[in-house]
Amino acid sequence: MTSVYFNLTTPPGEEDAALRRELTAKRLRAQGADEAVVDELDRLIARAEPGSGAVAVFAVDGEPEPTVVEMPGARPRDLAVHAPLPCLVPLLAWLQERPPYVLTLVDRKGADIETYRGGTATATTRTIDGPDDEIVRNAPGGWSQMRHQHRAEDSWEHNATMVAHALADDLADSGARVLLLGGDVRAMQYLTKHLPEGVRQEVTVGHVSGGRGRDGAWQHRKQQVREQVSEWADEETRKLLKRLDEGRGPSGLAVEGAVQTLRALARGQVGTLLVADDPADRRTAWFGPAPTQVSDRRTSLVASGATPVVRGPLADVAVRAALLTGAEVHVLEPGTPGGPSQGLGALCRYA
């Protein structure tokens, strides 16, 4: 398996990119990668558009079509690895910074709902408008009359209820736990009021400037969205590290260190794997065909009947076991305060 990450940020000159590509190919050949695979990966990287971001390419020996993942906004180090497993940690770190979210711009008639499913997905937008707008229908009849104001309020609330139900569906369908609201203040109040209680408990609600109309706030709003989504991702990391700290100890639901984490993965205990994205990490571990066949020692897997037994980078072995057993993977910066010892740990489903 060959994994390549290549930074596409415009270099000082064309020559620099060519030299980096040449170095990438040289590293792969030194690791024993197939020459045809090296040539194909180089062709794909050369074809990628320079700009802000990176490209990740994964090639399986003997298979004709590599997998290419464009990573807008990413700035990973150039990486070229030929190993038994794909190197997914940098990609998972990038995906982690781009969680699903729903942006909803409301007025008293309805809303525009933009749903972003995370990662490489493209945002989709749909419009929800209520069947009636009492402020327009009743204005000529005397808006100052109290009965018309009540009708208008009822109409706005009815429209907001429709939006709330549609929004709840979009949040559930996308798995988003970030809801960003903008637009008319009264409409947002009604919308928040009619969101199901379960939704209000599960999602983090933020606010952005501007409304449904194409106004001057849209550029500023894009920045607000990026900042609030990033803040949410950072807060998720803080919560996981707090749970790790609370779970430390003999009776806790946390393990840390390479050996203890591999043992938890082998027992299928892990709910969330915590792994540092450390380019200097040269540690290895052993794995067999089954998801839970992982160990720091080859002999223990052989004794259990695993065959074949393969050696791979520790982080990649742990990530494979976590993903194949339904666990989440959370990537940390090396040396993150409060992180697991040895850059590897887990929050367990049971003690």
C-alpha positions in Angstrom: 0.0 0.0 0.0 1.4 3.4 -1.0 0.3 6.7 0.6 1.3 10.1 -0.6 0.5 13.5 0.7 1.6 16.5 -1.4 1.2 20.1 -0.4 -0.3 22.1 -3.3 0.2 25.6 -1.8 1.8 27.6 -4.6 5.6 27.3 -4.1 8.1 30.1 -4.8 8.7 28.6 -8.3 7.7 25.8 -10.5 11.1 24.2 -10.0 10.4 23.8 -6.3 7.3 21.6 -6.9 9.2 19.5 -9.5 12.0 18.9 -7.0 9.6 17.9 -4.3 7.9 15.5 -6.6 11.2 14.0 -7.5 12.1 13.6 -3.8 8.7 11.9 -3.2 9.3 9.4 -6.0 12.8 8.7 -4.7 11.5 8.0 -1.2 8.9 5.6 -2.5 11.5 3.7 -4.6 13.8 3.4 -1.5 10.9 1.8 0.4 10.3 -0.8 -2.3 7.2 0.7 -4.0 6.4 -0.7 -7.5 7.9 1.5 -10.3 4.6 1.6 -12.2 2.8 2.8 -9.0 5.4 5.5 -8.4 5.1 6.8 -12.0 1.2 6.8 -11.7 1.3 8.7 -8.4 3.7 11.2 -9.8 1.5 11.8 -12.8 -1.6 12.4 -10.6 0.3 14.8 -8.4 1.7 16.7 -11.4 -1.9 17.0 -12.7 -3.3 18.5 -9.5 -4.0 22.2 -9.6 -1.6 24.4 -7.5 -3.4 26.4 -4.8 -4.4 26.4 -1.2 -4.5 22.9 0.0 -3.1 19.4 -0.6 -3.8 16.2 -2.3 -3.7 12.7 -0.9 -3.2 9.7 -3.1 -3.5 6.0 -2.1 -2.5 3.1 -4.3 -3.0 -0.6 -3.6 -0.3 -2.8 -5.2 -1.8 -4.6 -8.2 -4.9 -2.4 -8.5 -5.1 -0.1 -11.5 -6.8 3.0 -10.1 -5.4 5.0 -7.1 -7.7 6.8 -4.8 -7.2 10.6 -4.9 -8.5 12.9 -2.2 -8.4 16.7 -2.6 -7.8 18.5 0.7 -8.7 22.2 0.4 -7.1 24.3 3.1 -4.8 21.6 4.3 -1.1 22.2 4.7 0.4 18.8 5.6 4.0 18.0 5.3 4.9 16.1 2.1 4.7 12.5 3.0 5.5 9.3 1.0 5.0 5.9 2.6 5.0 2.4 1.3 3.7 0.1 4.0 1.2 -2.7 4.6 -1.5 -0.2 5.6 -2.6 3.1 4.3 -1.3 6.2 6.3 -4.7 7.8 7.2 -3.8 9.9 10.2 -3.1 13.2 8.3 -6.3 12.7 6.3 -8.3 12.0 9.5 -6.8 15.1 11.1 -8.0 17.2 8.1 -11.5 15.7 8.2 -11.7 16.3 11.9 -11.3 20.1 11.3 -14.2 20.0 8.8 -17.2 18.5 10.7 -20.7 18.6 9.3 -22.7 21.7 10.1 -26.0 23.3 9.0 -26.3 27.0 8.3 -29.8 28.4 8.3 -30.8 32.0 7.3 -34.3 32.8 8.3 -36.9 35.5 7.8 -40.6 35.6 8.7 -41.6 33.8 5.5 -39.2 30.8 5.8 -35.5 30.0 5.5 -32.6 28.9 3.3 -30.9 25.8 4.8 -27.4 25.0 3.8 -26.2 21.6 4.8 -22.5 20.6 4.8 -21.9 17.0 5.4 -18.2 17.4 6.3 -14.9 16.5 4.8 -14.8 16.6 1.0 -18.6 16.9 0.6 -20.2 19.8 -1.3 -22.8 21.9 0.6 -26.4 21.6 -0.5 -29.0 24.3 -0.1 -32.8 24.1 0.0 -35.5 26.8 0.6 -38.4 26.4 2.9 -41.2 29.0 2.6 -44.5 29.0 4.4 -47.8 29.2 2.5 -48.8 32.6 3.8 -47.3 35.9 4.8 -49.8 37.8 7.0 -47.7 41.0 7.2 -48.2 41.4 3.4 -51.8 40.2 3.2 -53.0 42.4 6.0 -51.0 45.5 5.6 -53.7 47.3 3.5 -56.4 46.3 6.0 -54.9 48.2 8.9 -51.7 46.9 10.3 -52.2 48.9 13.4 -55.2 46.8 14.4 -54.3 44.3 17.1 -56.1 41.4 15.3 -53.9 41.8 12.3 -50.8 41.8 14.4 -51.9 38.6 16.0 -52.5 37.0 12.6 -49.1 38.0 11.4 -47.5 36.6 14.6 -49.4 33.4 14.1 -48.3 33.2 10.5 -44.6 33.8 11.3 -44.7 31.2 14.0 -46.3 28.7 11.7 -43.6 29.3 9.1 -40.9 28.9 11.7 -42.4 25.6 12.8 -42.2 24.3 9.3 -38.6 25.4 9.1 -37.8 23.8 12.5 -39.2 20.4 11.4 -37.2 20.5 8.1 -34.1 21.6 10.0 -34.4 18.7 12.5 -34.5 16.3 9.5 -31.4 17.8 7.9 -29.5 17.8 11.2 -30.3 14.1 11.7 -29.6 13.1 8.1 -26.2 14.8 8.0 -25.1 13.9 11.5 -24.3 17.6 12.1 -24.0 18.8 15.7 -23.3 22.4 14.8 -26.3 24.7 13.8 -25.5 28.3 12.7 -28.4 30.7 12.6 -28.7 34.1 10.9 -31.4 36.5 9.8 -34.5 38.0 11.4 -34.3 38.0 15.2 -38.0 37.3 15.7 -38.0 34.4 13.2 -34.9 32.9 14.9 -36.7 33.1 18.3 -39.7 31.2 16.9 -37.4 28.7 15.1 -35.4 27.9 18.3 -38.6 27.6 20.3 -40.0 24.9 17.9 -36.8 22.8 17.5 -37.4 19.4 19.1 -35.9 19.2 22.6 -33.6 16.3 21.6 -32.1 18.5 18.8 -31.5 21.4 21.1 -29.7 19.1 23.5 -27.5 17.5 20.8 -26.4 20.5 18.8 -24.4 23.6 19.5 -26.2 26.7 18.2 -24.2 29.7 17.0 -25.1 32.9 15.2 -23.9 34.6 12.1 -24.5 38.0 10.6 -26.7 38.9 7.6 -29.9 37.3 6.3 -31.5 35.6 3.4 -30.9 38.5 0.9 -27.7 38.8 -1.0 -26.1 41.5 1.2 -22.6 42.7 2.1 -22.5 40.3 5.0 -21.9 37.1 3.1 -18.1 37.3 2.9 -17.9 38.1 6.6 -20.4 35.3 7.3 -18.1 32.8 5.6 -15.3 33.7 8.0 -17.7 33.5 10.9 -18.7 30.0 9.8 -15.1 28.8 9.6 -14.3 30.3 13.0 -17.3 28.8 14.8 -16.9 25.4 13.2 -13.2 25.4 14.2 -14.1 26.5 17.8 -16.5 23.6 18.0 -13.9 21.1 16.8 -11.4 22.5 19.4 -14.0 22.2 22.1 -14.6 18.5 21.1 -10.9 17.9 21.6 -11.0 19.5 25.1 -14.0 17.4 26.1 -12.3 14.2 25.0 -9.1 15.1 26.9 -11.2 15.8 30.0 -12.9 12.4 29.7 -9.4 10.9 29.3 -8.3 12.6 32.5 -11.4 11.5 34.4 -11.0 7.9 33.1 -7.4 7.5 34.2 -6.9 5.0 37.0 -7.6 1.3 37.6 -11.4 1.5 37.5 -11.6 4.1 34.8 -12.8 4.0 31.2 -9.5 5.2 29.7 -6.3 3.6 28.7 -3.0 5.1 27.5 0.3 4.0 26.1 1.0 1.7 23.2 0.7 -1.6 24.9 -2.4 -0.9 26.9 -4.2 0.7 24.0 -3.4 -2.2 21.7 -4.8 -4.6 24.3 -8.0 -2.6 24.6 -8.3 -2.7 20.8 -7.7 -6.5 20.9 -10.6 -6.8 23.3 -12.9 -4.6 21.2 -13.3 -2.2 24.2 -12.3 1.1 22.4 -15.0 3.7 21.8 -12.7 6.5 20.8 -9.0 6.1 19.8 -6.7 9.1 20.6 -3.6 9.2 18.4 -0.9 11.8 17.9 0.0 12.8 14.3 3.7 12.5 14.9 5.9 12.3 11.8 8.9 11.2 14.0 7.1 8.2 15.3 8.9 5.0 14.1 7.2 2.5 16.4 5.6 -0.6 14.9 3.0 -3.2 15.9 1.7 -6.5 14.6 -1.7 -7.3 13.1 -3.6 -10.2 11.7 -6.6 -10.5 9.3 -9.3 -10.0 12.0 -9.9 -6.4 13.3 -9.0 -7.3 16.9 -5.9 -9.2 16.0 -3.4 -6.6 17.1 -0.4 -6.7 19.5 3.0 -5.2 20.2 4.3 -8.8 20.0 4.3 -11.1 17.1 4.4 -14.3 19.2 1.1 -13.5 21.0 -0.7 -13.3 17.7 0.9 -16.4 16.2 0.0 -18.3 19.4 -3.7 -17.2 19.0 -3.8 -18.7 15.5 -3.6 -15.5 13.5 -2.2 -15.9 10.0 -0.7 -14.2 8.3 0.8 -11.8 10.8 2.1 -8.5 9.4 4.1 -5.7 10.9 3.1 -2.1 10.3 3.5 1.4 11.7 2.0 1.6 15.2 -0.4 4.5 14.5 -1.7 2.9 11.3 -2.2 -0.5 13.0 -4.2 1.1 15.8 -6.3 3.2 13.4 -7.2 0.2 11.3 -8.3 -1.8 14.4 -10.3 1.1 15.7 -12.2 1.8 12.4 -12.9 -1.9 11.8 -14.4 -2.3 15.3 -16.6 0.7 14.9 -14.6 3.1 17.1 -14.1 6.8 16.4 -10.6 8.1 15.8 -9.5 11.5 17.1 -6.1 12.9 16.0 -4.0 15.1 18.3 -1.0 17.3 17.8 2.1 15.8 19.2 2.7 17.0 22.8 -0.9 18.1 23.3 -1.3 19.0 27.0 -3.3 16.4 28.7 -2.9 14.0 25.9 -2.3 10.2 26.3 1.2 9.1 27.3 3.3 7.8 24.3 0.9 9.6 22.0 -1.7 6.8 22.0 -4.7 6.2 24.2 -8.4 5.3 24.2 -11.7 6.0 25.8 -13.3 2.6 26.3 -16.9 1.4 26.0 -16.6 -0.6 29.2 -13.9 -1.1 31.9 
